[in-house]
Amino acid sequence: MDKPKVGMVIGASGVTGTPLAEQLAHAGWKIYGVSRRAPQLRGGPFAQFHHVAVDLTDGAATHRALAACADVTHLFHCANDAQADTRLKMIGNTLDAIEAVAPNFANINLLQGTKYYGSYLGPFKTPAKETDPRIPGGDFYYSEEDLVTGRQQGKRWTWTGVRPQAVCGYAAGNPVNLATVLAIYGSIVRELGQPFGFPSTEACFNALIQVVDAELLARGAIYVSTTPECGNRAFNVGNGDMFRWKYMWPALARYFGLELAGPQAYSLREFLSDKQPLWESMTRKYGLKAFPFERTPEWAQGAFSPPNSRLGCEYDFISDTIRVRQAGFAECLDSEQMFLGMFDRFRAEKLIP
Ligand SMILES: NC(=O)c1ccc[n+]([C@@H]2O[C@H](COP(=O)([O-])OP(=O)(O)OC[C@H]3O[C@@H](n4cnc5c(N)ncnc54)[C@H](OP(=O)(O)O)[C@@H]3O)[C@@H](O)[C@H]2O)c1
C-alpha cells in the first residue's frame, strides 16, 4: 500500500496557495497550511486541514512551528514577497525545519512563473521552454532554484517547479489577480455607463497571451510533485490555449452587457488610480464583499515598463506546455470559459455586482 501523503502548503492564504490547499483537501490529503493569516478554504472547513501560523522569515520561530509536522511528505512552496532575499530566506527556513523533522519528506514544489524567462523585461524567446538558457540580468527564481537544487544533491527527496503564466482565481486573503481586477474593471465601466474600452495600446490588444486557472495550476503542481519521473524538473503550466485580447474582449463586453470599444489612451493603472471612492460607494450600494481596491492600480502595472503591464504586453507572452503534457498532466481549459465562469463565481460571492 502507498504511504499516506501529507502536504504542507507554504503561503496557504495566497492566490496560488489557497487553491492548492483546497485541491489537496479534495484529493483526501492531510494538509498543513503555513502563513501568518489563516486562509479561508472554499468548501471548507476541512477536518484534515491544519493551519500553522508563523512568520517564515524568523528561522527559530519556523523551526518551532514546524517541529510538530514530522509526517510531511510533500512541500508546496507558494509564499511570495517583493524582496528577493526575503523569498530566499523563507525557502531556506522552511527546508531547514522540514529536513530536521520529517523523515518521509519526498518533494518540494516551487511555484515559479513566466518571469523565469525574463517575460517582464521585454520581448523574450517565445514560446518559452523549460530548457531555454537563463537570461542575463536574471531573476529571483534562479537563486531560489539554485538553493533548492544545491540542497537536494545526494538526498532522497526531489524538487519540482511549476511556471504558470498569469494566475487567475480567488483567494480570500490575497484576492488581487488578473481575473478579479478585470471583473472590477468591467463592473466600474458599467457603473459609469461607458463602453468597454481596452485599457492599453493597439499592440497589446493584438499580442498573444496565456493565463492559467489557479485550480488547474494546483492540480498540475500536485501531479508533478507525486509523479517520480517528474522529479528534479520544472514545468510550464497553463490553461493550454493562447489568445489575443482583441478576440477575447468582445466576450467580456457581452458578459458585462457593454458596448464594445478598442484600445484606449489610458492604462489599467491610470484608470483604477482614482476609482477607489467609486468602488467604495459601489460596495455599499450593492452590498459587496470588502476588497483591497487600493492595491489594484500598482498591481495592474507590476514590474512591467509601460505600456506593458500585467494586463498584457506589446510582445507575445507565451510559454510552451508540451513538457507537462508529455509527462502525463493533460488538463486544459478554454480561457474565455474560465473568465466567464470566474465572473459568475465573483457575482455569486458578492465580489462584484
Ligand atoms: N499571482 C500570479 O499571477 C503569479 C503568476 C506567476 C507566478 N507567481 C508566483 O507564485 C508564487 C506565489 O505567489 P502568489 O501570487 O500565490 O502569492 P500571494 O497571493 O501574494 O500570497 C503569498 C503567500 O505568502 C505568505 N507569506 C508571505 N510572507 C510570509 C511570511 N513572512 N511568513 C509566512 N507566510 C508568508 C502569505 O501569507 P500571509 O500574508 O498570511 O503570511 C500568502 O499566503 C510566487 O513565487 C509568485 O512569483 C504568481
The ligand as a Tripos MOL2 file, in Angstrom:
@<TRIPOS>MOLECULE
LIG
   48    52     1     0     0
SMALL
NO_CHARGES

@<TRIPOS>ATOM
      1 N1         -0.1140   35.6070   -8.8350 N.am      1 LIG1
      2 C1          0.3580   35.4080  -10.0780 C.2       1 LIG1
      3 O1         -0.2250   35.8290  -11.1010 O.2       1 LIG1
      4 C2          1.6180   34.6160  -10.2610 C.ar      1 LIG1
      5 C3          1.9940   34.3310  -11.5810 C.ar      1 LIG1
      6 C4          3.1360   33.5950  -11.7880 C.ar      1 LIG1
      7 C5          3.8780   33.1920  -10.7060 C.ar      1 LIG1
      8 N2          3.5250   33.5000   -9.4200 N.ar      1 LIG1
      9 C6          4.3910   33.0440   -8.3320 C.3       1 LIG1
     10 O2          3.6590   32.2220   -7.4540 O.3       1 LIG1
     11 C7          4.2700   32.2730   -6.1650 C.3       1 LIG1
     12 C8          3.1970   32.5390   -5.1310 C.3       1 LIG1
     13 O3          2.6230   33.7970   -5.4200 O.3       1 LIG1
     14 P1          1.1140   34.1870   -5.0710 P.3       1 LIG1
     15 O4          0.6970   35.1680   -6.1050 O.co2     1 LIG1
     16 O5          0.3040   32.9840   -4.8110 O.co2     1 LIG1
     17 O6          1.3500   34.9610   -3.6970 O.3       1 LIG1
     18 P2          0.3050   35.7830   -2.8000 P.3       1 LIG1
     19 O7         -1.0800   35.6460   -3.2790 O.co2     1 LIG1
     20 O8          0.8990   37.1510   -2.6460 O.co2     1 LIG1
     21 O9          0.4240   35.0180   -1.3990 O.3       1 LIG1
     22 C9          1.6330   34.9980   -0.7000 C.3       1 LIG1
     23 C10         1.5460   33.9810    0.4250 C.3       1 LIG1
     24 O10         2.8030   34.0080    1.1220 O.3       1 LIG1
     25 C11         2.5310   34.1160    2.5110 C.3       1 LIG1
     26 N3          3.6170   34.8290    3.1700 N.ar      1 LIG1
     27 C12         4.2270   35.9490    2.7310 C.ar      1 LIG1
     28 N4          5.1630   36.3410    3.6260 N.ar      1 LIG1
     29 C13         5.1190   35.4330    4.6530 C.ar      1 LIG1
     30 C14         5.8320   35.2910    5.8640 C.ar      1 LIG1
     31 N5          6.7830   36.1750    6.2100 N.pl3     1 LIG1
     32 N6          5.5260   34.2650    6.6670 N.ar      1 LIG1
     33 C15         4.5590   33.3830    6.3430 C.ar      1 LIG1
     34 N7          3.8570   33.4520    5.1840 N.ar      1 LIG1
     35 C16         4.1350   34.4740    4.3530 C.ar      1 LIG1
     36 C17         1.2350   34.9260    2.5680 C.3       1 LIG1
     37 O11         0.5660   34.6840    3.7880 O.3       1 LIG1
     38 P3          0.3900   35.7590    4.9740 P.3       1 LIG1
     39 O12         0.4760   37.1150    4.3610 O.co2     1 LIG1
     40 O13        -0.9380   35.3940    5.5540 O.co2     1 LIG1
     41 O14         1.5270   35.4610    5.8930 O.co2     1 LIG1
     42 C18         0.4520   34.2960    1.4160 C.3       1 LIG1
     43 O15        -0.1470   33.1100    1.8590 O.3       1 LIG1
     44 C19         5.3580   33.3440   -6.2290 C.3       1 LIG1
     45 O16         6.5890   32.7440   -6.4360 O.3       1 LIG1
     46 C20         4.9510   34.1360   -7.4380 C.3       1 LIG1
     47 O17         6.0670   34.7800   -8.0020 O.3       1 LIG1
     48 C21         2.3980   34.2020   -9.1790 C.ar      1 LIG1
@<TRIPOS>BOND
     1     1     2 1
     2     2     3 2
     3     2     4 1
     4     4     5 ar
     5     4    48 ar
     6     5     6 ar
     7     6     7 ar
     8     7     8 ar
     9     8     9 1
    10     8    48 ar
    11     9    10 1
    12     9    46 1
    13    10    11 1
    14    11    12 1
    15    11    44 1
    16    12    13 1
    17    13    14 1
    18    14    15 2
    19    14    16 1
    20    14    17 1
    21    17    18 1
    22    18    19 2
    23    18    20 1
    24    18    21 1
    25    21    22 1
    26    22    23 1
    27    23    24 1
    28    23    42 1
    29    24    25 1
    30    25    26 1
    31    25    36 1
    32    26    27 ar
    33    26    35 ar
    34    27    28 ar
    35    28    29 ar
    36    29    30 ar
    37    29    35 ar
    38    30    31 1
    39    30    32 ar
    40    32    33 ar
    41    33    34 ar
    42    34    35 ar
    43    36    37 1
    44    36    42 1
    45    37    38 1
    46    38    39 2
    47    38    40 1
    48    38    41 1
    49    42    43 1
    50    44    45 1
    51    44    46 1
    52    46    47 1
@<TRIPOS>SUBSTRUCTURE
     1 LIG1         1 GROUP 0 **** ****
